[in-house]
Amino acid sequence: MPIVTVQQGPRTVELKRDLVARITDAFVEAYAIPAETVQVWIQETGPESWGAGGKLIADS
């Protein structure tokens, strides 16, 4: 059973729903497994808890 973890900034439920469907479809096609065996975990981190290039994203 594949488990995919996506780490990202906050997104809408609609965007996350689409992402989960697409990731699941990719595993079903690539591994020839049932969709029910694919798990996708989305971990969202707010801009005040995420940095890039030496700065918080919230400060960008």
N, CA, C and O atoms as a Maestro MAE file, in Angstrom:
{
 s_m_m2io_version
 :::
 2.0.0
}

f_m_ct {
 s_m_title
 :::
 protein
 m_atom[240] {
  # First column is atom index #
  i_m_mmod_type
  r_m_x_coord
  r_m_y_coord
  r_m_z_coord
  i_m_residue_number
  s_m_chain_name
  s_m_pdb_residue_name
  s_m_pdb_atom_name
  i_m_atomic_number
  :::
  1 25 0.838 -1.170 0.000 1 A "MET " " N  " 7
  2 3 0.000 0.000 0.000 1 A "MET " " CA " 6
  3 2 0.887 1.238 0.000 1 A "MET " " C  " 6
  4 15 1.556 1.502 0.998 1 A "MET " " O  " 8
  5 25 0.913 2.000 -1.081 2 A "PRO " " N  " 7
  6 3 1.718 3.216 -1.107 2 A "PRO " " CA " 6
  7 2 1.096 4.308 -0.241 2 A "PRO " " C  " 6
  8 15 -0.121 4.494 -0.213 2 A "PRO " " O  " 8
  9 25 1.968 5.018 0.459 3 A "ILE " " N  " 7
  10 3 1.556 6.194 1.221 3 A "ILE " " CA " 6
  11 2 2.376 7.360 0.700 3 A "ILE " " C  " 6
  12 15 3.606 7.333 0.740 3 A "ILE " " O  " 8
  13 25 1.692 8.378 0.214 4 A "VAL " " N  " 7
  14 3 2.340 9.567 -0.336 4 A "VAL " " CA " 6
  15 2 2.126 10.712 0.633 4 A "VAL " " C  " 6
  16 15 0.994 10.968 1.043 4 A "VAL " " O  " 8
  17 25 3.186 11.403 1.007 5 A "THR " " N  " 7
  18 3 3.072 12.568 1.878 5 A "THR " " CA " 6
  19 2 3.395 13.817 1.073 5 A "THR " " C  " 6
  20 15 4.446 13.909 0.439 5 A "THR " " O  " 8
  21 25 2.485 14.769 1.106 6 A "VAL " " N  " 7
  22 3 2.666 16.044 0.421 6 A "VAL " " CA " 6
  23 2 2.813 17.119 1.494 6 A "VAL " " C  " 6
  24 15 1.937 17.275 2.344 6 A "VAL " " O  " 8
  25 25 3.901 17.846 1.455 7 A "GLN " " N  " 7
  26 3 4.105 18.958 2.373 7 A "GLN " " CA " 6
  27 2 3.967 20.230 1.561 7 A "GLN " " C  " 6
  28 15 4.635 20.413 0.543 7 A "GLN " " O  " 8
  29 25 3.081 21.114 2.030 8 A "GLN " " N  " 7
  30 3 2.805 22.314 1.249 8 A "GLN " " CA " 6
  31 2 2.230 23.394 2.147 8 A "GLN " " C  " 6
  32 15 1.909 23.157 3.312 8 A "GLN " " O  " 8
  33 25 2.109 24.575 1.583 9 A "GLY " " N  " 7
  34 3 1.387 25.644 2.238 9 A "GLY " " CA " 6
  35 2 -0.110 25.402 2.100 9 A "GLY " " C  " 6
  36 15 -0.533 24.557 1.311 9 A "GLY " " O  " 8
  37 25 -0.912 26.137 2.860 10 A "PRO " " N  " 7
  38 3 -2.363 25.947 2.817 10 A "PRO " " CA " 6
  39 2 -2.942 26.123 1.411 10 A "PRO " " C  " 6
  40 15 -2.560 27.029 0.670 10 A "PRO " " O  " 8
  41 25 -3.869 25.237 1.070 11 A "ARG " " N  " 7
  42 3 -4.585 25.277 -0.208 11 A "ARG " " CA " 6
  43 2 -6.060 25.043 0.069 11 A "ARG " " C  " 6
  44 15 -6.426 24.626 1.167 11 A "ARG " " O  " 8
  45 25 -6.901 25.304 -0.908 12 A "THR " " N  " 7
  46 3 -8.332 25.079 -0.751 12 A "THR " " CA " 6
  47 2 -8.640 23.588 -0.786 12 A "THR " " C  " 6
  48 15 -7.857 22.788 -1.298 12 A "THR " " O  " 8
  49 25 -9.796 23.230 -0.231 13 A "VAL " " N  " 7
  50 3 -10.228 21.834 -0.249 13 A "VAL " " CA " 6
  51 2 -10.373 21.351 -1.689 13 A "VAL " " C  " 6
  52 15 -10.042 20.203 -1.986 13 A "VAL " " O  " 8
  53 25 -10.854 22.195 -2.576 14 A "GLU " " N  " 7
  54 3 -11.025 21.802 -3.979 14 A "GLU " " CA " 6
  55 2 -9.686 21.433 -4.612 14 A "GLU " " C  " 6
  56 15 -9.590 20.435 -5.327 14 A "GLU " " O  " 8
  57 25 -8.660 22.228 -4.355 15 A "LEU " " N  " 7
  58 3 -7.334 21.931 -4.919 15 A "LEU " " CA " 6
  59 2 -6.762 20.648 -4.329 15 A "LEU " " C  " 6
  60 15 -6.158 19.849 -5.044 15 A "LEU " " O  " 8
  61 25 -6.950 20.448 -3.033 16 A "LYS " " N  " 7
  62 3 -6.439 19.229 -2.398 16 A "LYS " " CA " 6
  63 2 -7.189 18.004 -2.909 16 A "LYS " " C  " 6
  64 15 -6.582 16.953 -3.118 16 A "LYS " " O  " 8
  65 25 -8.489 18.124 -3.110 17 A "ARG " " N  " 7
  66 3 -9.282 17.016 -3.637 17 A "ARG " " CA " 6
  67 2 -8.759 16.598 -5.011 17 A "ARG " " C  " 6
  68 15 -8.608 15.410 -5.293 17 A "ARG " " O  " 8
  69 25 -8.486 17.584 -5.856 18 A "ASP " " N  " 7
  70 3 -7.962 17.303 -7.201 18 A "ASP " " CA " 6
  71 2 -6.571 16.672 -7.128 18 A "ASP " " C  " 6
  72 15 -6.276 15.730 -7.864 18 A "ASP " " O  " 8
  73 25 -5.727 17.183 -6.252 19 A "LEU " " N  " 7
  74 3 -4.381 16.642 -6.104 19 A "LEU " " CA " 6
  75 2 -4.412 15.181 -5.665 19 A "LEU " " C  " 6
  76 15 -3.697 14.347 -6.219 19 A "LEU " " O  " 8
  77 25 -5.241 14.876 -4.673 20 A "VAL " " N  " 7
  78 3 -5.359 13.502 -4.188 20 A "VAL " " CA " 6
  79 2 -5.822 12.569 -5.309 20 A "VAL " " C  " 6
  80 15 -5.297 11.465 -5.457 20 A "VAL " " O  " 8
  81 25 -6.798 13.010 -6.091 21 A "ALA " " N  " 7
  82 3 -7.286 12.184 -7.206 21 A "ALA " " CA " 6
  83 2 -6.190 11.940 -8.232 21 A "ALA " " C  " 6
  84 15 -6.031 10.818 -8.714 21 A "ALA " " O  " 8
  85 25 -5.431 12.981 -8.569 22 A "ARG " " N  " 7
  86 3 -4.375 12.833 -9.573 22 A "ARG " " CA " 6
  87 2 -3.236 11.943 -9.098 22 A "ARG " " C  " 6
  88 15 -2.727 11.118 -9.857 22 A "ARG " " O  " 8
  89 25 -2.838 12.110 -7.841 23 A "ILE " " N  " 7
  90 3 -1.772 11.264 -7.297 23 A "ILE " " CA " 6
  91 2 -2.234 9.807 -7.276 23 A "ILE " " C  " 6
  92 15 -1.487 8.906 -7.656 23 A "ILE " " O  " 8
  93 25 -3.457 9.589 -6.833 24 A "THR " " N  " 7
  94 3 -3.996 8.231 -6.805 24 A "THR " " CA " 6
  95 2 -4.018 7.623 -8.203 24 A "THR " " C  " 6
  96 15 -3.588 6.486 -8.398 24 A "THR " " O  " 8
  97 25 -4.514 8.378 -9.168 25 A "ASP " " N  " 7
  98 3 -4.550 7.893 -10.553 25 A "ASP " " CA " 6
  99 2 -3.157 7.524 -11.059 25 A "ASP " " C  " 6
  100 15 -2.995 6.525 -11.759 25 A "ASP " " O  " 8
  101 25 -2.156 8.324 -10.707 26 A "ALA " " N  " 7
  102 3 -0.789 8.051 -11.154 26 A "ALA " " CA " 6
  103 2 -0.282 6.718 -10.602 26 A "ALA " " C  " 6
  104 15 0.355 5.954 -11.327 26 A "ALA " " O  " 8
  105 25 -0.557 6.433 -9.331 27 A "PHE " " N  " 7
  106 3 -0.134 5.165 -8.744 27 A "PHE " " CA " 6
  107 2 -0.903 3.992 -9.332 27 A "PHE " " C  " 6
  108 15 -0.331 2.931 -9.581 27 A "PHE " " O  " 8
  109 25 -2.188 4.180 -9.551 28 A "VAL " " N  " 7
  110 3 -2.996 3.110 -10.148 28 A "VAL " " CA " 6
  111 2 -2.439 2.756 -11.521 28 A "VAL " " C  " 6
  112 15 -2.317 1.579 -11.859 28 A "VAL " " O  " 8
  113 25 -2.103 3.763 -12.305 29 A "GLU " " N  " 7
  114 3 -1.566 3.516 -13.651 29 A "GLU " " CA " 6
  115 2 -0.150 2.933 -13.599 29 A "GLU " " C  " 6
  116 15 0.148 1.966 -14.301 29 A "GLU " " O  " 8
  117 25 0.710 3.511 -12.781 30 A "ALA " " N  " 7
  118 3 2.116 3.095 -12.759 30 A "ALA " " CA " 6
  119 2 2.315 1.718 -12.126 30 A "ALA " " C  " 6
  120 15 3.156 0.944 -12.584 30 A "ALA " " O  " 8
  121 25 1.558 1.411 -11.092 31 A "TYR " " N  " 7
  122 3 1.770 0.174 -10.348 31 A "TYR " " CA " 6
  123 2 0.693 -0.876 -10.593 31 A "TYR " " C  " 6
  124 15 0.792 -1.999 -10.099 31 A "TYR " " O  " 8
  125 25 -0.326 -0.513 -11.349 32 A "ALA " " N  " 7
  126 3 -1.443 -1.431 -11.618 32 A "ALA " " CA " 6
  127 2 -2.029 -1.991 -10.313 32 A "ALA " " C  " 6
  128 15 -2.166 -3.201 -10.137 32 A "ALA " " O  " 8
  129 25 -2.367 -1.068 -9.412 33 A "ILE " " N  " 7
  130 3 -2.945 -1.433 -8.114 33 A "ILE " " CA " 6
  131 2 -4.316 -0.774 -7.975 33 A "ILE " " C  " 6
  132 15 -4.618 0.186 -8.685 33 A "ILE " " O  " 8
  133 25 -5.138 -1.279 -7.074 34 A "PRO " " N  " 7
  134 3 -6.446 -0.651 -6.858 34 A "PRO " " CA " 6
  135 2 -6.299 0.719 -6.184 34 A "PRO " " C  " 6
  136 15 -5.420 0.919 -5.346 34 A "PRO " " O  " 8
  137 25 -7.150 1.632 -6.555 35 A "ALA " " N  " 7
  138 3 -7.116 2.980 -5.980 35 A "ALA " " CA " 6
  139 2 -7.260 2.942 -4.458 35 A "ALA " " C  " 6
  140 15 -6.692 3.779 -3.756 35 A "ALA " " O  " 8
  141 25 -8.009 1.986 -3.960 36 A "GLU " " N  " 7
  142 3 -8.256 1.890 -2.523 36 A "GLU " " CA " 6
  143 2 -6.993 1.630 -1.711 36 A "GLU " " C  " 6
  144 15 -6.988 1.833 -0.497 36 A "GLU " " O  " 8
  145 25 -5.931 1.188 -2.361 37 A "THR " " N  " 7
  146 3 -4.691 0.897 -1.641 37 A "THR " " CA " 6
  147 2 -3.767 2.101 -1.535 37 A "THR " " C  " 6
  148 15 -2.752 2.040 -0.841 37 A "THR " " O  " 8
  149 25 -4.101 3.192 -2.213 38 A "VAL " " N  " 7
  150 3 -3.251 4.384 -2.216 38 A "VAL " " CA " 6
  151 2 -3.732 5.353 -1.138 38 A "VAL " " C  " 6
  152 15 -4.910 5.707 -1.081 38 A "VAL " " O  " 8
  153 25 -2.799 5.773 -0.288 39 A "GLN " " N  " 7
  154 3 -3.111 6.779 0.717 39 A "GLN " " CA " 6
  155 2 -2.297 8.026 0.429 39 A "GLN " " C  " 6
  156 15 -1.113 7.942 0.102 39 A "GLN " " O  " 8
  157 25 -2.935 9.186 0.550 40 A "VAL " " N  " 7
  158 3 -2.257 10.468 0.363 40 A "VAL " " CA " 6
  159 2 -2.469 11.288 1.627 40 A "VAL " " C  " 6
  160 15 -3.603 11.550 2.029 40 A "VAL " " O  " 8
  161 25 -1.386 11.683 2.238 41 A "TRP " " N  " 7
  162 3 -1.430 12.512 3.438 41 A "TRP " " CA " 6
  163 2 -0.946 13.900 3.062 41 A "TRP " " C  " 6
  164 15 0.128 14.051 2.479 41 A "TRP " " O  " 8
  165 25 -1.723 14.902 3.389 42 A "ILE " " N  " 7
  166 3 -1.344 16.287 3.114 42 A "ILE " " CA " 6
  167 2 -1.026 16.965 4.435 42 A "ILE " " C  " 6
  168 15 -1.865 17.043 5.333 42 A "ILE " " O  " 8
  169 25 0.194 17.452 4.533 43 A "GLN " " N  " 7
  170 3 0.640 18.191 5.712 43 A "GLN " " CA " 6
  171 2 0.798 19.644 5.298 43 A "GLN " " C  " 6
  172 15 1.649 19.978 4.473 43 A "GLN " " O  " 8
  173 25 -0.021 20.495 5.870 44 A "GLU " " N  " 7
  174 3 0.042 21.912 5.523 44 A "GLU " " CA " 6
  175 2 0.795 22.689 6.602 44 A "GLU " " C  " 6
  176 15 0.603 22.483 7.800 44 A "GLU " " O  " 8
  177 25 1.638 23.567 6.139 45 A "THR " " N  " 7
  178 3 2.417 24.414 7.026 45 A "THR " " CA " 6
  179 2 2.150 25.859 6.642 45 A "THR " " C  " 6
  180 15 2.290 26.243 5.480 45 A "THR " " O  " 8
  181 25 1.772 26.639 7.612 46 A "GLY " " N  " 7
  182 3 1.485 28.053 7.356 46 A "GLY " " CA " 6
  183 2 2.742 28.845 7.046 46 A "GLY " " C  " 6
  184 15 3.844 28.416 7.388 46 A "GLY " " O  " 8
  185 25 2.589 29.993 6.405 47 A "PRO " " N  " 7
  186 3 3.742 30.790 5.988 47 A "PRO " " CA " 6
  187 2 4.594 31.291 7.148 47 A "PRO " " C  " 6
  188 15 5.751 31.663 6.951 47 A "PRO " " O  " 8
  189 25 4.027 31.303 8.365 48 A "GLU " " N  " 7
  190 3 4.801 31.741 9.526 48 A "GLU " " CA " 6
  191 2 5.675 30.618 10.082 48 A "GLU " " C  " 6
  192 15 6.476 30.844 10.989 48 A "GLU " " O  " 8
  193 25 5.522 29.406 9.538 49 A "SER " " N  " 7
  194 3 6.284 28.246 10.020 49 A "SER " " CA " 6
  195 2 7.101 27.596 8.914 49 A "SER " " C  " 6
  196 15 7.439 26.415 9.000 49 A "SER " " O  " 8
  197 25 7.420 28.363 7.877 50 A "TRP " " N  " 7
  198 3 8.089 27.805 6.703 50 A "TRP " " CA " 6
  199 2 9.056 28.878 6.184 50 A "TRP " " C  " 6
  200 15 8.692 30.047 6.060 50 A "TRP " " O  " 8
  201 25 10.260 28.473 5.891 51 A "GLY " " N  " 7
  202 3 11.257 29.415 5.389 51 A "GLY " " CA " 6
  203 2 11.906 28.929 4.113 51 A "GLY " " C  " 6
  204 15 11.994 27.727 3.863 51 A "GLY " " O  " 8
  205 25 12.356 29.867 3.316 52 A "ALA " " N  " 7
  206 3 13.104 29.570 2.093 52 A "ALA " " CA " 6
  207 2 14.058 30.734 1.837 52 A "ALA " " C  " 6
  208 15 13.700 31.900 2.005 52 A "ALA " " O  " 8
  209 25 15.248 30.402 1.438 53 A "GLY " " N  " 7
  210 3 16.229 31.437 1.127 53 A "GLY " " CA " 6
  211 2 16.578 32.307 2.314 53 A "GLY " " C  " 6
  212 15 16.912 33.479 2.142 53 A "GLY " " O  " 8
  213 25 16.505 31.758 3.516 54 A "GLY " " N  " 7
  214 3 16.876 32.512 4.713 54 A "GLY " " CA " 6
  215 2 15.782 33.391 5.268 54 A "GLY " " C  " 6
  216 15 16.026 34.138 6.216 54 A "GLY " " O  " 8
  217 25 14.564 33.330 4.705 55 A "LYS " " N  " 7
  218 3 13.468 34.173 5.185 55 A "LYS " " CA " 6
  219 2 12.208 33.337 5.379 55 A "LYS " " C  " 6
  220 15 11.992 32.333 4.701 55 A "LYS " " O  " 8
  221 25 11.391 33.777 6.318 56 A "LEU " " N  " 7
  222 3 10.078 33.160 6.443 56 A "LEU " " CA " 6
  223 2 9.251 33.504 5.219 56 A "LEU " " C  " 6
  224 15 9.347 34.610 4.686 56 A "LEU " " O  " 8
  225 25 8.447 32.569 4.781 57 A "ILE " " N  " 7
  226 3 7.549 32.825 3.655 57 A "ILE " " CA " 6
  227 2 6.598 33.966 3.999 57 A "ILE " " C  " 6
  228 15 6.227 34.753 3.128 57 A "ILE " " O  " 8
  229 25 6.202 34.058 5.274 58 A "ALA " " N  " 7
  230 3 5.308 35.133 5.713 58 A "ALA " " CA " 6
  231 2 5.914 36.519 5.489 58 A "ALA " " C  " 6
  232 15 5.186 37.503 5.363 58 A "ALA " " O  " 8
  233 25 7.229 36.594 5.441 59 A "ASP " " N  " 7
  234 3 7.896 37.878 5.249 59 A "ASP " " CA " 6
  235 2 8.164 38.204 3.779 59 A "ASP " " C  " 6
  236 15 8.700 39.266 3.465 59 A "ASP " " O  " 8
  237 25 7.800 37.312 2.899 60 A "SER " " N  " 7
  238 3 8.062 37.535 1.481 60 A "SER " " CA " 6
  239 2 7.034 38.453 0.857 60 A "SER " " C  " 6
  240 15 7.110 38.744 -0.336 60 A "SER " " O  " 8
  :::
 }
 m_bond[239] {
  # First column is bond index #
  i_m_from
  i_m_to
  i_m_order
  :::
  1 1 2 1
  2 2 3 1
  3 3 4 2
  4 3 5 1
  5 5 6 1
  6 6 7 1
  7 7 8 2
  8 7 9 1
  9 9 10 1
  10 10 11 1
  11 11 12 2
  12 11 13 1
  13 13 14 1
  14 14 15 1
  15 15 16 2
  16 15 17 1
  17 17 18 1
  18 18 19 1
  19 19 20 2
  20 19 21 1
  21 21 22 1
  22 22 23 1
  23 23 24 2
  24 23 25 1
  25 25 26 1
  26 26 27 1
  27 27 28 2
  28 27 29 1
  29 29 30 1
  30 30 31 1
  31 31 32 2
  32 31 33 1
  33 33 34 1
  34 34 35 1
  35 35 36 2
  36 35 37 1
  37 37 38 1
  38 38 39 1
  39 39 40 2
  40 39 41 1
  41 41 42 1
  42 42 43 1
  43 43 44 2
  44 43 45 1
  45 45 46 1
  46 46 47 1
  47 47 48 2
  48 47 49 1
  49 49 50 1
  50 50 51 1
  51 51 52 2
  52 51 53 1
  53 53 54 1
  54 54 55 1
  55 55 56 2
  56 55 57 1
  57 57 58 1
  58 58 59 1
  59 59 60 2
  60 59 61 1
  61 61 62 1
  62 62 63 1
  63 63 64 2
  64 63 65 1
  65 65 66 1
  66 66 67 1
  67 67 68 2
  68 67 69 1
  69 69 70 1
  70 70 71 1
  71 71 72 2
  72 71 73 1
  73 73 74 1
  74 74 75 1
  75 75 76 2
  76 75 77 1
  77 77 78 1
  78 78 79 1
  79 79 80 2
  80 79 81 1
  81 81 82 1
  82 82 83 1
  83 83 84 2
  84 83 85 1
  85 85 86 1
  86 86 87 1
  87 87 88 2
  88 87 89 1
  89 89 90 1
  90 90 91 1
  91 91 92 2
  92 91 93 1
  93 93 94 1
  94 94 95 1
  95 95 96 2
  96 95 97 1
  97 97 98 1
  98 98 99 1
  99 99 100 2
  100 99 101 1
  101 101 102 1
  102 102 103 1
  103 103 104 2
  104 103 105 1
  105 105 106 1
  106 106 107 1
  107 107 108 2
  108 107 109 1
  109 109 110 1
  110 110 111 1
  111 111 112 2
  112 111 113 1
  113 113 114 1
  114 114 115 1
  115 115 116 2
  116 115 117 1
  117 117 118 1
  118 118 119 1
  119 119 120 2
  120 119 121 1
  121 121 122 1
  122 122 123 1
  123 123 124 2
  124 123 125 1
  125 125 126 1
  126 126 127 1
  127 127 128 2
  128 127 129 1
  129 129 130 1
  130 130 131 1
  131 131 132 2
  132 131 133 1
  133 133 134 1
  134 134 135 1
  135 135 136 2
  136 135 137 1
  137 137 138 1
  138 138 139 1
  139 139 140 2
  140 139 141 1
  141 141 142 1
  142 142 143 1
  143 143 144 2
  144 143 145 1
  145 145 146 1
  146 146 147 1
  147 147 148 2
  148 147 149 1
  149 149 150 1
  150 150 151 1
  151 151 152 2
  152 151 153 1
  153 153 154 1
  154 154 155 1
  155 155 156 2
  156 155 157 1
  157 157 158 1
  158 158 159 1
  159 159 160 2
  160 159 161 1
  161 161 162 1
  162 162 163 1
  163 163 164 2
  164 163 165 1
  165 165 166 1
  166 166 167 1
  167 167 168 2
  168 167 169 1
  169 169 170 1
  170 170 171 1
  171 171 172 2
  172 171 173 1
  173 173 174 1
  174 174 175 1
  175 175 176 2
  176 175 177 1
  177 177 178 1
  178 178 179 1
  179 179 180 2
  180 179 181 1
  181 181 182 1
  182 182 183 1
  183 183 184 2
  184 183 185 1
  185 185 186 1
  186 186 187 1
  187 187 188 2
  188 187 189 1
  189 189 190 1
  190 190 191 1
  191 191 192 2
  192 191 193 1
  193 193 194 1
  194 194 195 1
  195 195 196 2
  196 195 197 1
  197 197 198 1
  198 198 199 1
  199 199 200 2
  200 199 201 1
  201 201 202 1
  202 202 203 1
  203 203 204 2
  204 203 205 1
  205 205 206 1
  206 206 207 1
  207 207 208 2
  208 207 209 1
  209 209 210 1
  210 210 211 1
  211 211 212 2
  212 211 213 1
  213 213 214 1
  214 214 215 1
  215 215 216 2
  216 215 217 1
  217 217 218 1
  218 218 219 1
  219 219 220 2
  220 219 221 1
  221 221 222 1
  222 222 223 1
  223 223 224 2
  224 223 225 1
  225 225 226 1
  226 226 227 1
  227 227 228 2
  228 227 229 1
  229 229 230 1
  230 230 231 1
  231 231 232 2
  232 231 233 1
  233 233 234 1
  234 234 235 1
  235 235 236 2
  236 235 237 1
  237 237 238 1
  238 238 239 1
  239 239 240 2
  :::
 }
}
